Amino acid sequence: MQYRNFGNTGIKVSALGFGTMRLPMFPNSNTIDQEKSIELIRYAIDNGVNYIDTAYSYQDGQAEIVTGKALKNGYRSKVYLASKAPVWEYNNEYDFDRILAEQMRRMNVNQIDFYMLHSLDANFWDNKVLKYNVLEHLYKAKRDGRIRYIGFSFNDDFDMFKWICDYWEHWDFCQIHLNYIDEEYQAGLRGLEYAKKKGMAVNIMEPLRSGYLANVPKSTQIVFDEICAKPVEIAMQYLWDKEGVSCVLSDMGSFEHINQNLEYAKVSSIGMLSGKRIMAIKKAQQTYINSRMIHCNGCYKCNRCPQHVMIPRNLEAINKIGIHSSVKVAKEFYDGSVALVGGSATDCTNCKWCESICPQHINISHWMRKLPELIK
């Protein structure tokens, strides 16, 4: 495993981090397979991963519980533990301490190494963070030892990212959405460079864009085949190549997935990309630009639709049209999804509840109305 500087903290973290947003679940269930998940987390740690990332909201709170169990039996001392505060849950100044205490109980820890305000955007910043003096409570938690380092994950545009970075002098790190087809999306490459100049560590989420960059269109696969590279390998190398990237997070749900990423991480370094691989990435970027995909990263915050519409899977069906240039593939996926778990797009009532919490600001109700037309 290669290790990288974590901003100005003096800490070195593994180039590959273990994300717990998509831990394996029992078939036809919303329940995490705890035994398998614990095995996976510990296997990654045994092979050099020292950064474990979870959150209050991941998999309806189950992820923090499972993470805590995985870190028993001496594993806690081997890793840096990161979690996130659900700022959308704050309704008064007492909620910060209440929720942090709940998270620490869930994970059975007396300290969280890296603690983030989750999914910051202009709305949450003004109406939650500033309104309820969250920064003051956050810094107090650092001073009294409940957390070690302060950060935020981000889902808005670059100007808002810059505003948040500059507003407060106590940020240690941030977590941004970045991959080779989203260079100008949200904070993007400009955000990476800006945070680096301020001495902040930068963690990367969605390196594979919820798996889309692992299953590339045939035209892109041909380009990668010419340089004897696999899609996941290229996607991860694109990020590790960049100075300022501290840790690339991957939600690894199988031993095969972990082993694949471990092999790629072993040879990771800044400036690792050759000219041929850079040209291949540029061609891949153009392929995805032409596919016009929806910027859904599968966070599942919208998964509690009042009408029980299975929004993430429905958006994925739309994206399959662009990725595979095939309505047939999209229709088969959609029909199979509805048959398995329900949640038809036609059940949408346009209430826009989902849009009020979507960190990507997707016009979800529009796409739910559009989906049946697209897959006719």
C-alpha positions in Angstrom: 0.0 0.0 0.0 1.1 3.5 -0.8 0.5 6.2 1.8 -0.1 10.0 1.2 0.2 13.1 3.2 -3.2 14.2 4.7 -2.9 17.9 4.1 -1.0 19.7 6.8 -2.0 17.3 9.6 1.3 15.3 9.5 -0.8 12.1 9.1 -0.3 9.7 6.2 -3.3 7.8 5.0 -3.6 4.9 2.5 -4.1 6.0 -1.1 -7.1 3.7 -1.1 -9.9 4.3 1.4 -12.8 2.0 2.3 -16.2 3.6 1.9 -19.2 2.0 3.6 -22.1 3.6 1.7 -22.8 0.4 -0.2 -22.0 -2.5 2.1 -23.4 -5.9 0.9 -27.0 -6.6 1.9 -29.0 -9.7 2.1 -30.9 -10.5 -1.1 -34.3 -8.8 -1.5 -33.6 -6.9 1.8 -32.6 -3.5 3.1 -30.5 -5.2 5.9 -26.7 -5.2 5.7 -25.1 -8.6 5.8 -23.0 -7.8 8.9 -20.8 -10.9 8.9 -19.7 -10.4 5.3 -19.3 -6.7 5.7 -17.1 -7.1 8.8 -15.0 -9.6 6.9 -14.5 -7.2 4.0 -13.6 -4.3 6.1 -11.0 -6.3 8.1 -9.6 -7.8 5.0 -9.0 -4.4 3.6 -7.3 -3.3 6.8 -5.1 -6.4 6.9 -3.9 -5.4 3.4 -2.9 -1.9 4.3 -6.0 0.3 4.1 -6.0 2.6 7.1 -8.8 5.0 6.2 -12.4 3.9 6.9 -15.2 6.3 5.8 -18.8 6.0 7.0 -21.7 8.4 7.8 -24.7 8.8 10.0 -27.1 8.3 7.1 -25.4 5.5 5.2 -27.8 2.5 4.7 -30.2 4.0 7.2 -27.7 4.1 10.0 -26.6 0.5 9.7 -23.2 1.3 8.2 -21.9 3.0 11.4 -23.0 0.1 13.5 -21.3 -2.4 11.3 -18.2 -0.3 11.0 -18.0 -0.1 14.8 -18.2 -3.9 15.0 -15.6 -4.4 12.4 -13.2 -2.2 14.4 -13.3 -4.4 17.5 -10.6 -6.9 18.4 -7.8 -4.4 17.9 -8.7 -3.1 14.5 -9.6 0.4 15.8 -6.0 1.1 16.5 -5.0 0.2 13.0 -7.1 2.8 11.2 -8.3 6.4 10.9 -12.0 6.5 11.3 -14.1 9.1 9.4 -17.7 9.8 9.8 -20.2 12.6 8.8 -22.7 14.8 10.6 -26.2 14.9 8.9 -26.6 18.6 8.9 -30.1 18.3 7.4 -31.2 16.8 10.7 -30.3 19.8 12.7 -33.3 21.8 14.1 -31.7 23.5 17.0 -28.2 24.2 18.6 -28.4 21.0 20.7 -28.7 18.6 17.8 -25.0 18.6 16.9 -23.9 17.2 20.3 -26.9 14.8 20.5 -26.2 13.3 17.1 -22.4 13.1 17.6 -23.0 11.2 20.8 -25.4 8.9 19.0 -22.8 8.2 16.3 -20.1 7.5 18.9 -22.4 5.0 20.6 -23.2 3.3 17.4 -19.6 2.8 16.6 -18.6 2.2 20.2 -15.7 4.7 20.1 -14.6 7.5 22.3 -13.1 9.5 19.5 -13.6 10.0 15.7 -10.5 10.9 13.8 -12.0 12.7 10.9 -15.5 14.3 11.3 -17.3 16.0 8.4 -20.3 18.2 7.9 -22.1 16.1 5.3 -23.1 17.2 1.8 -22.7 20.9 2.3 -24.4 23.2 -0.2 -25.7 26.8 0.0 -29.0 25.8 1.6 -27.5 23.7 4.4 -24.7 26.2 5.0 -27.1 29.1 5.5 -30.1 27.4 7.1 -28.4 24.7 9.2 -24.6 25.4 9.8 -24.8 29.1 10.3 -28.3 29.3 11.8 -27.5 26.8 14.6 -23.9 27.8 15.3 -22.6 24.4 14.1 -19.1 25.6 13.6 -18.8 26.6 17.2 -20.0 23.2 18.4 -17.8 21.5 15.9 -14.6 23.2 17.1 -15.6 22.6 20.7 -15.8 18.8 19.9 -12.3 19.1 18.5 -10.9 20.9 21.6 -12.4 18.4 24.0 -11.1 15.4 22.1 -14.3 13.9 20.7 -13.0 14.5 17.2 -9.4 15.0 16.0 -9.8 16.8 12.6 -12.6 18.9 11.1 -13.8 18.7 7.5 -16.8 18.7 5.2 -18.1 16.8 2.2 -19.4 19.0 -0.6 -22.3 19.1 -3.1 -22.5 22.5 -4.8 -20.6 24.7 -7.2 -17.1 25.9 -7.1 -18.0 29.4 -5.9 -19.8 28.0 -2.9 -16.9 25.6 -2.2 -14.4 28.5 -2.2 -16.8 30.5 0.1 -16.9 27.7 2.7 -13.2 27.1 2.5 -12.5 30.8 3.1 -15.2 31.3 5.7 -13.4 29.4 8.5 -9.8 28.9 9.4 -10.2 25.6 11.2 -10.9 23.3 8.2 -8.4 20.4 8.1 -9.8 18.6 5.1 -12.7 18.2 2.6 -14.3 15.5 0.5 -15.3 16.2 -3.1 -16.9 14.4 -6.0 -14.3 14.0 -8.7 -13.6 11.6 -11.6 -12.3 12.0 -15.2 -15.7 12.9 -16.6 -16.6 15.4 -13.8 -13.6 17.7 -13.9 -15.8 20.8 -13.9 -18.7 19.4 -11.9 -19.3 20.9 -8.4 -15.9 21.7 -6.8 -14.1 19.9 -9.6 -10.4 20.3 -10.4 -10.5 23.9 -9.4 -11.7 22.9 -5.9 -8.9 20.3 -5.6 -6.3 22.9 -6.4 -7.8 25.6 -4.2 -8.0 23.3 -1.1 -4.5 22.1 -1.7 -3.2 25.7 -1.7 -4.9 26.2 1.6 -3.1 23.2 3.1 -6.3 21.1 3.3 -6.3 17.4 2.7 -8.7 16.4 -0.1 -10.5 13.0 -0.2 -12.2 11.9 -3.4 -15.7 10.3 -3.5 -17.3 8.8 -6.5 -14.1 7.9 -8.4 -16.1 5.5 -10.5 -19.3 7.6 -10.7 -21.4 5.0 -8.9 -19.9 2.2 -11.2 -20.5 4.0 -14.5 -16.8 4.2 -15.1 -16.3 0.5 -14.4 -18.7 -0.5 -17.2 -17.8 1.9 -20.0 -19.4 2.0 -23.5 -17.9 -0.3 -26.1 -16.3 2.7 -27.9 -14.4 3.6 -24.7 -13.5 0.0 -23.9 -11.8 -0.3 -27.3 -9.7 2.8 -26.4 -8.6 1.2 -23.1 -7.9 -2.1 -24.8 -5.4 -0.4 -27.1 -3.3 0.6 -24.1 -3.9 -2.7 -22.2 -5.7 -1.0 -19.3 -8.9 -1.8 -17.5 -11.6 0.9 -16.9 -11.3 0.9 -13.1 -7.6 1.0 -13.3 -7.7 4.1 -15.5 -10.3 5.8 -13.3 -8.3 5.4 -10.1 -5.0 6.3 -11.7 -6.5 9.5 -13.0 -7.0 10.6 -9.4 -3.8 9.2 -7.8 -1.9 11.0 -10.5 -2.9 14.3 -9.1 -0.9 16.2 -6.4 -3.3 17.2 -3.6 -5.4 14.0 -3.6 -4.9 12.4 -0.2 -7.2 9.4 -0.4 -9.5 7.9 -3.0 -12.6 6.3 -1.5 -14.1 3.2 -2.9 -17.3 1.4 -1.7 -16.0 -2.2 -1.9 -18.6 -4.9 -1.6 -16.6 -8.0 -2.5 -13.2 -9.5 -2.0 -12.7 -9.4 -5.8 -13.3 -5.6 -5.7 -10.9 -5.1 -2.8 -8.2 -7.2 -4.4 -8.5 -5.3 -7.7 -8.2 -1.9 -6.0 -5.3 -3.1 -3.8 -3.3 -4.1 -6.9 -3.9 -0.7 -8.5 -3.1 1.2 -5.2 0.2 -0.6 -4.8 1.6 1.2 -7.8 -0.2 4.5 -7.3 1.9 7.7 -7.3 1.7 11.4 -8.3 2.5 11.9 -12.0 2.0 8.2 -12.8 0.0 8.6 -16.0 1.8 8.2 -19.3 1.0 10.2 -22.5 -0.9 7.3 -24.0 -3.1 7.0 -20.9 -3.8 10.7 -20.8 -4.9 10.6 -24.4 -7.1 7.6 -23.7 -8.8 9.5 -20.8 -9.5 12.4 -23.1 -11.2 10.2 -25.6 -13.2 8.6 -22.8 -14.3 12.0 -21.6 -15.7 12.8 -25.0 -17.7 9.6 -25.0 -19.4 10.4 -21.7 -20.0 14.0 -22.7 -21.9 12.7 -25.7 -24.0 10.3 -23.5 -25.5 13.2 -21.5 -25.9 11.3 -18.2 -27.7 12.4 -15.1 -25.4 13.3 -12.3 -26.8 10.8 -9.8 -24.1 9.3 -7.5 -26.4 6.7 -5.9 -26.3 8.2 -2.4 -29.9 7.0 -1.8 -30.9 10.0 0.3 -34.0 10.1 -1.9 -34.8 6.5 -1.1 -37.6 7.4 1.3 -40.0 8.7 -1.3 -43.5 9.3 0.1 -44.9 7.3 -2.8 -42.2 4.6 -2.6 -40.8 5.4 -6.0 -37.4 3.7 -6.4 -35.7 6.9 -7.5 -32.0 5.8 -7.6 -32.7 2.7 -9.7 -35.0 4.6 -12.0 -32.3 7.3 -12.6 -29.8 4.5 -13.2 -32.1 3.1 -15.9 -32.1 6.4 -17.7 -28.3 6.6 -17.5 -28.1 3.1 -19.1 -29.6 4.5 -22.3 -26.7 6.9 -22.7 -23.9 4.6 -21.5 -24.9 1.6 -23.6 -26.7 3.5 -26.4 -29.5 1.0 -25.9 -33.1 1.6 -24.9 -33.4 -2.2 -24.7 -30.8 -2.5 -21.9 -32.4 0.3 -20.0 -35.9 -1.1 -20.3 -34.8 -4.6 -19.2 -33.1 -3.1 -16.1 -36.1 -0.9 -15.3 -38.7 -3.7 -15.7 -36.5 -6.1 -13.7 -36.1 -3.5 -10.9 -39.9 -2.8 -10.7 -40.6 -6.5 -10.6 -38.1 -7.1 -7.9 -38.6 -4.1 -5.5 -41.5 -2.0 -7.0 -41.2 1.8 -7.1 -42.4 2.5 -10.6 -41.6 6.0 -12.0 -45.3 6.3 -12.9 -46.1 6.5 -9.1 -44.4 9.9 -8.9 -46.8 12.6 -7.9 -44.4 15.5 -8.5 -44.3 16.5 -4.8 -40.6 17.3 -5.2 -39.7 16.0 -1.7 -36.8 14.2 -3.3 -35.5 17.4 -5.0 -35.4 19.2 -1.6 -32.8 16.8 -0.3 -30.9 15.8 -3.4 -27.2 16.8 -3.0 -26.8 16.8 -6.8 -29.8 19.1 -7.3 -31.3 16.8 -9.9 -34.7 17.6 -11.4 -35.9 14.2 -10.3 -39.7 14.7 -10.8 -39.0 15.7 -14.4 -37.0 12.5 -15.1 -39.6 10.3 -13.4 -42.2 11.7 -15.8 -39.8 11.3 -18.7 -38.6 7.7 -18.0 -41.7 5.9 -19.3 -41.4 7.8 -22.6 -37.7 7.1 -22.9 -38.0 3.3 -22.7 -41.1 2.8 -24.8 
